Amino acid sequence: MTSQSLPKEFKRLECWCSRWALSNSNERSRQRQNSTLDELEEFYSSFLPLAEKALIHLSGFKLGELPKEEALLLKLLLSLAEVTPAIEWYGQPRVIDGLDPERFPAALLLKDLSP
């Protein structure tokens, strides 16, 4: 992931793209679990102050029609949502007393929801 760029007001977050701009919830969960708490806290504290601004920015676009820069920003926001409970609730990368997340692949869950 070399030539990824974010909207100009979020350029300072580009250093996180190669690690956290992931395509699906399984990848985000796996990245969270394979990170140290210090790594999660660094991502969280870097992005959290811009999260509301990012949400407001993205609200001006239709989900299925996001330009590449906004799609990348959304992926980072989804990773922030993945990391936040680890920081705010659990104090560790894994969910306390949780089930193995590999038992619930996102693709299988979405398949079950299809008409």
Phi and psi in degrees as a GROMACS rama.xvg file:
@    title "Ramachandran Plot"
@    xaxis  label "Phi"
@    yaxis  label "Psi"
@TYPE xy
-98.7691  -43.9924  THR-2
-102.001  44.8394  SER-3
-90.0413  133.306  GLN-4
-135.622  151.421  SER-5
-105.701  164.531  LEU-6
-53.2961  148.961  PRO-7
-53.6802  -35.9431  LYS-8
-73.6625  -4.41861  GLU-9
-120.959  14.0705  PHE-10
-54.2296  -34.6887  LYS-11
-66.6572  -11.6428  ARG-12
-91.4733  -3.65465  LEU-13
-60.1901  -25.9235  GLU-14
-62.4897  -17.5035  CYS-15
-93.3417  -12.0993  TRP-16
-60.8394  -44.8604  CYS-17
-63.8864  -26.1506  SER-18
-98.914  -32.2021  ARG-19
-119.822  -8.69833  TRP-20
-85.1196  77.0694  ALA-21
-103.828  154.064  LEU-22
-81.1171  -24.8957  SER-23
-148.338  169.595  ASN-24
-66.2791  -32.015  SER-25
-64.2961  -43.2314  ASN-26
-63.6988  -41.5784  GLU-27
-65.2174  -43.2618  ARG-28
-63.0829  -44.4165  SER-29
-61.6924  -42.6905  ARG-30
-63.6306  -42.7445  GLN-31
-59.6801  -47.6233  ARG-32
-66.4869  -29.993  GLN-33
-91.4553  5.04062  ASN-34
-101.844  156.821  SER-35
-82.0415  162.54  THR-36
-61.6746  -38.29  LEU-37
-60.8132  -41.3466  ASP-38
-64.6831  -42.1507  GLU-39
-63.7773  -44.1253  LEU-40
-63.2331  -36.1978  GLU-41
-66.1536  -45.3484  GLU-42
-62.275  -48.7232  PHE-43
-57.4931  -50.5079  TYR-44
-70.9873  -25.6532  SER-45
-75.1573  -36.217  SER-46
-95.6313  -34.4636  PHE-47
-52.3448  -42.4173  LEU-48
-62.8291  -19.6057  PRO-49
-103.063  -2.07557  LEU-50
-61.4173  -46.6676  ALA-51
-63.7612  -42.0921  GLU-52
-61.3061  -39.3785  LYS-53
-65.5914  -42.7561  ALA-54
-62.6574  -42.7952  LEU-55
-63.2615  -43.6122  ILE-56
-59.0437  -47.1649  HIS-57
-70.3488  -22.7542  LEU-58
-65.7797  -13.6293  SER-59
-85.2576  5.46138  GLY-60
-126.27  153.553  PHE-61
-82.3673  139.307  LYS-62
-56.1563  -46.5486  LEU-63
-78.266  -0.726787  GLY-64
-126.704  29.7135  GLU-65
-70.1218  132.711  LEU-66
-62.215  161.558  PRO-67
-56.0716  -42.7035  LYS-68
-63.3652  -41.5394  GLU-69
-71.7821  -35.8889  GLU-70
-61.895  -38.1285  ALA-71
-66.3085  -41.6384  LEU-72
-62.4328  -41.4685  LEU-73
-61.067  -42.0252  LEU-74
-60.5319  -40.7281  LYS-75
-64.8142  -40.7726  LEU-76
-62.0668  -40.1967  LEU-77
-65.085  -35.0016  LEU-78
-68.9731  -37.315  SER-79
-60.1575  -41.5616  LEU-80
-63.1928  -31.9437  ALA-81
-72.1138  -38.3521  GLU-82
-80.2324  -32.9574  VAL-83
-54.5042  -47.6843  THR-84
-61.8355  -33.5067  PRO-85
-62.2563  -36.6337  ALA-86
-81.6167  -50.6112  ILE-87
-81.0961  -28.9638  GLU-88
-111.529  -47.6678  TRP-89
-95.0706  -27.4706  TYR-90
64.698  25.2105  GLY-91
-164.024  159.614  GLN-92
-66.5149  -28.2225  PRO-93
-97.2294  154.23  ARG-94
-75.1115  128.045  VAL-95
-67.0285  129.321  ILE-96
55.8795  26.3843  ASP-97
-90.4035  163.562  GLY-98
-77.4746  158.171  LEU-99
-62.7649  117.525  ASP-100
-64.1693  -19.4037  PRO-101
-67.9973  -14.6863  GLU-102
-74.8641  -12.6195  ARG-103
-126.482  64.8705  PHE-104
-62.8905  136.001  PRO-105
-56.9013  -39.6291  ALA-106
-61.7325  -38.6804  ALA-107
-68.6838  -39.537  LEU-108
-64.1755  -43.6029  LEU-109
-66.5773  -35.5626  LEU-110
-60.8764  -39.5282  LYS-111
-66.4968  -24.8445  ASP-112
-88.8345  -9.03532  LEU-113
-68.1603  145.9  SER-114
